[in-house]
Amino acid sequence: MATAQTGTIAAAFERWTDPVINVSDFIWGGTWNGAEILPFPPMVIILLGGGLWMMFGLRGYPVRELIPSFRKLFRKSDKGAAGEISPFAALSTALSGQVGTGNLAGVATAIALGGPGAIFWMWITALIGMALAFGEGSLAVRFRERTPEGEYRGGPMSYITYGLGPKWKWLAILFCLGTLFSALVTGNGIQANSVADSINELTGLDEWIGGIIVALAVFVVIIGGIKSIGAVAEKIVPIMAIAYIIMALIAILINIADIPETFSRIFGGAFNAQSASGGFVGAGLILAIRAGVARGLFSNEAGQGSTPIAHAVAQTNDPAAQGNFAMLGTFIDTIVICTMTALVILTVEGPFMAVNAATGLSEPVKHAWQSSELAGFAVTSGAFAAAFPYQLAGVPIGTLIASIALILFVFTTLLTWSYYGERAITYLYDQLPGSNDRGEKMLHMGWRVLWCIFIYIGASAPLDFIWRLGDISNAAMVIPNMIALLALSGVVFALARGVRNAGKDHGRETPTELSEEISGAAGH
């Protein structure tokens, strides 16, 4: 019965694959049915253009403050400040949403779509994205709201409502609709799909069974709300990130002789057409940029508007301080963790095979990314297995490392994105006449149950369909959020200068906490 249901779901997804790919290609590549419609991809212009404007207006603040911000990670914050969770827990929660399948399967997908050069554009997206992340994090604290029950919450919907005013409420509603779409696809479907494949690779269990297991584990945590999610994220995220980085470094060091070739491919492929045997047959500049920016955004979420929902509840009254933590999340996610994955995929040598396009015969290739037999997470897992081939219970240690990392990364991502979706649906509910606290609590419970049902559905979705639909859903969040960020860029620049109450509040008095002595921020 389960197998038949899974087949029905897969068939339904397959019918929509081509239309979804076309829309995704237009948004991120400027093409339709393989033909170029626009010379520059729309989303690349929006993100890179907006990021450059923010970086210019901030006068390089994210780069100048990068090292000082890292130092503050190791300083205790004042936990008596107003908010729901500590600034570090807010960063951990945001990171748990950022660090997911995009850091493992997404990097492999970027290389498959745009070649090694896509990694360079992923780096550029992250560096520029730090300016966007700072803006999002600082605005989230500046314009967050406090409910009658005394709870703090916020995000783009709040800084649009209070920062831009009632005439812009339509933009907040549009953002929330995009958030629900993106939450169910990228925050849920893609994550569930990848973790089910990982569980299948480790245990042999069918994807639908893996989906049920993960759904139950997620429900146990999200039933407790943001404080429960923050507590789990604060404990798991730092440990799993450090452990993964260490194992990736060891794999790279084992194959250190291939590092020069790896960086040559990355920088060469970033600006030139290239070709290689195996799964990747060639990519031009636009493909490299598109793949790097799309996968970079999917991974670090800069400009998407998701992470400020987590940063808004931090126990601090210093918007710039939390903005610094927000930009650290972008740096850690992409410049550190995604780079580790990319270097493992591009550097580690192993017994990989690829079909020669000219002869139709299989022949050996050096690296996992060149293999025609591997795709998505299997590329990352295969590279780690080649670096650590010794077996434990019949499974290569490298496969265990990659699979366990993916399961933990995805698990925490599912937790955080459930909260993002919950905040979006709550904002929409609050716009309805007669909305009340009791109805809101019932809505939260219904959303959490629906979230876990979608984990089961996403576990069986086709890989190409779900990734391309994820690109579309990301854009549905990016566009309204970027409009708000650019409209409030002057406020962001003032916040960076230490003007904590910068900007005008619409429909309310400016929160008194912004004029009180700084508290909560690390180092104060």
Helices and strands as residue ranges (DSSP letters): H 2-15, H 17-29, E 31-32, E 35-36, H 42-57, H 61-64, H 66-72, H 87-98, G 101-103, H 105-114, H 117-142, E 145-146, E 152-153, H 156-161, G 166-168, H 169-184, I 185-189, H 190-203, H 207-222, H 225-254, G 256-258, H 259-269, H 285-300, H 307-311, H 319-330, I 331-338, H 339-347, E 349-355, E 362-367, G 368-370, H 377-387, E 391-392, E 395-396, H 397-430, H 437-458, H 463-487, H 489-496, G 512-515
